[in-house]
Amino acid sequence: MAEAQRVLRGLLADVDDAQVRAPSALSGWSRGHVLAHLTDNARMFARLAEHALRGERVPTYDGGQAERDAIIEATAGRTAAEHRAALAGHTQALMSVWSRAKAEDWRRPVSFRDADIAATVFARWREVWIHLVDLDLGVGPAAWPTELAGHALDFLLGRLPHGTCLVATDLDRRWHAGGGETAPDREVRGSVRDLAAWLAGRLPDSPPHSPDGLPELGPWPPHPSQQTDRMV
């Protein structure tokens, strides 16, 4: 996490307003939209953790997806300096909340993906590294830590058709969609970073390959329906 934040901070240090307004690698989003999302994502995780530490489980967004989208649209037009300040402030607030968590607190439930505080740390790790690529400012999947790429494959494996096996040629490691009890219907081979980029819908440095062609990917893992309550 610390490395991801350091890379993001360094990447944004000299970004100007014109670069912020320019298109990102995500269709329909400027770099400002990506930065607005990263900033509000930190705010949202801090809010969930703050309530969880008090024994409360609150919605990821009170207004659902519509609220999330509205926040991004409302803040995407900030200047480069405003984006840097907002991102730094909410990141610091998030780290401050997490720093108060004791060993037993990491299992406290949160509404985000019906998981716990610990899972939001991994989610933030994914968000920062993946969106660093989307900013299209010179950081590509080749910069992703090996551990991040492997974690992303674990998280996104459900996008693959049942019976597909991913083979990381640089790690001698395999991921089986739907379990590995039987021989796979199809193998997709590539470096762990290229496999992770492809499965995340980003452009890999060297596209993975399969003798049978690459399978069509399913949707991103869905968010479970949310409930709010106080912990017992």
N, C-alpha and C positions, 0 to 999 in steps of 0.2 A: 504493500500500500504506500509506504513512504517513497519508494522509487517512482511509482506512478505519479504521485503528487509532485515530486521534484521535477520529473520530465515535463509535466503539464505546466508547472510554474515557469520553467525555463523557456518553454516553447512560446509562452504568451508574453514574455518580458518585453519584447520589442515589436509586438504586433500593433499595427495602427488601425485607425477607424475604417479606412478603405478595405483593409484585409478582413476586418470583422464583418463588414457588410457583404463581402464577396460570397459566392456560393460555396457550400461545403460539399463533401463527397456524398452526402445524403440528399436524395432528390427532394426538392421543395424547401430545403432548409439552408439558410445562410450559416456562416460560421457563428454568427451571433445567436442563432437558434440553438446550435450545439452547446455553446457556452451557457446560455440561459438554462438549458436542460441540465447540464452538469452542476450548475449552481443550485438549482431548485432540488435536484436529486440529493445533494448534501443536506439542504435544509429539511427535506422530508425525512431522511434517515435519522437526523438529529432529533426531530420531533417524535418519531416513533420510539427511539431509544429513551428519550427523556420521559415519556409517559410510561414506557415499560418498566423503567427503574422505580416508578411510583406505584407499580402494580396495576397499570391501566393499559388496555389494548384499544387503540383508536384506529380509525380508517387511515389507509395510506394517504388518501385525499378525501376530505369531507364531501367534496363535490364530484368525486370520481374522475374518470378520464377527462371530462370536460374542464374541470378545474385545472388539472395538470396542463392541458393544452393551452388554456387561457393564460396561465402564468408564463409559459414559454413565449407566447406571442407578445405578451405585454412587456417582457423584459429583453427580448431579442435585440431591440434597437438601441441598447445602451452603447455608449462609446467604449473604446478599447479599455480606457482607464477605469471606467465604471464596471465593466465586466471583470477586470482583474481584482478590483476591490471587493466586489460582491462575492466572487468565487473564493477569494482568500478568507473573507469573513465567515462565510458559511462552512467552509472546510475546517477552519479553526474551531468553530462552534461544535461541529460534528466530532472532531478529535477530542475535544474537551469532555463531551458527554461520554464517549466511549472510554475515556481514561478513568471515569468514575466507576465503571463496571467491575465488580468483583468476579471471581471465578464462577460462582454459581449464577451470576446475573446473565451470562451469555446465553443461557437456555431460556430466558424469559421470552414468551411468545410475542410476536408482532403480527400485524395484519398483512404486511408485505409478503406475498407468496405463501401466506399462512405458515410462516417460518418462525425464526427466533432472531435475537439481536446478532448472534454470531453469523447467521446467514446474510445479514445485511452488510457485514464487513466484506464478505466474498462478492456480494453483488456490487458494492461500490468499487471494488478492485476491478471487476469486469467492466463496469461502466466507464471508468477513467481510461483504461487501456484501449478499449474498443473505440471510444469516441475521440481519443487522440488520433487515431487513423482517420476518422471522419472529418476532422478539422483540415486535413489535406495541407499540412504545413511541414511535411517532410518526415513525419513519423509513420512508418508502415508496420505491418504485422511482423516483420523481421526484428523489430525492437521489443516485441512481447517476450517476457520471461518464459522459459520453458514450462514452469509451474502454472503460469496463467493460461497458456495454451492448452495444457492438459486439463486444467479445471474447466475451461470453456467447452472442451469436447465432452466432458462428463455432463455438464449442464445442458448442452444442446443436442445430445445424442438422440433425443426423442424426435428431432426433425427428420431423421433418416427412416426410410422404409424398413420394416421388419426384415431381418435377415441380412442386413448390410454390415460389413465389417470394415472399420477404418484401421489402416496399418500405418503407423508412424515410422517411416523408414530410417529416421535419425535416432530413434529411441528403442527400436525393437519392442514396441508396445502396440497392443490392439484394443480396440473398442468395438463391442458387438451390440448392435441395435436389436433389442428383443431377446437378449441373452445369448450365451455362447454354447448352448447344449448341442447344437447341430452344426453341420458345416454351413458356412455362409453362402447365401445366394449370389453375393457380389462383394468383391473387395475393392476398396478405394484406397490408393496409396499416395503418400506424400510426406513431407516433413510435418512435424507436429504443429508448427506455426501456420503452414499453408493449409493444413486440414482444418485448423481452428478458424482461420480467416474465411475459408469457403463456407464452413458450416454456420458462421456468424453473418453470412451475406456480404462479406467484404472481399475486396480484390486481393487474392494471394499473390505473393511474389512469383511463385511458380505453381500453376494450377495442379491440383491433385489429378490423378488419372486412374482409370479403370478400363480393363479390356472390354467391358460391357457398356461403357459410357457412364457418365456421372448420373446418379439418380436425381429425380426432382425432390427438392427439399420441402418438408412440411412447414407449418407456421412455427413461429417462436413459441417456446413453452408458455402456455396461458397462465394468467393469474387466477387463482381460485377465488370463488365468491367470498366476500369479506363479512365478518361479524365483529361487532365491537362489544366489549364487556370488561368487567374488572376481574382480575385474576383472583382465584380463590387461594 
